[in-house]
Structures are given as structure tokens and as C-alpha cells.
């Protein structure tokens, strides 16, 4: 019976060693696939960044040009610029005043 137990232990040890080798092989495969996926995603992100960078630079340049044009127009016509700003402020104040007065709910008293 002792020989039978030793045979079982040896068989189980061999099975465990085989499973450990299989797990090691699977870990290496997963690691390789993960690295491949990482480099693929990294490449795509780099390409997207490279494609978006010129557009962003162009947009910033256009915004700066428009800002400079607006500042130049305000310098050339200070009265018109002041009038436009005051008018916009007055319209905003009036709209806020009208909206604040019309959206107030009926007051509810605690005894009702």
C-alpha cells in the first residue's frame, strides 16, 4: 500500500509540474499579447495626436487673429465699442430681471 501511495504522490507531483509549466506558458502568451495591444494603442494615439496638432494650431492662430481684429476695431472706434458693450450689458440685465421675476413659485406657508 505504501508503494501505491508513493505512486499517487509521484503522479500528482508530475501533474502539478505540468500545470505549472502550462500556467507559465499561458502567462508568457498573455504578456506578449498585452504588449502588442499596448504598442498598437500607443501607435493609434500618436497618430491621432499628430493629426489633431495642426488643426489645433490653426484654430489657435485664427482665434488670435480674430481677437486682434476685434481689439483693433475697438481701438479705431471706441465709442461704438463702448456703446455695444453697454447695450449688451443692458440687454443681459433686463433679461435676467425679467426671468427672475417670472420664475418665482408661489410662496407656501408651513400651515397649509
PyMOL commands that set and color helices and strands:
alter all, ss='L'
color gray80, all
select helices_A, chain A and resi 2-76+78-102
alter helices_A, ss='H'
color red, helices_A
deselect
rebuild
show_as cartoon
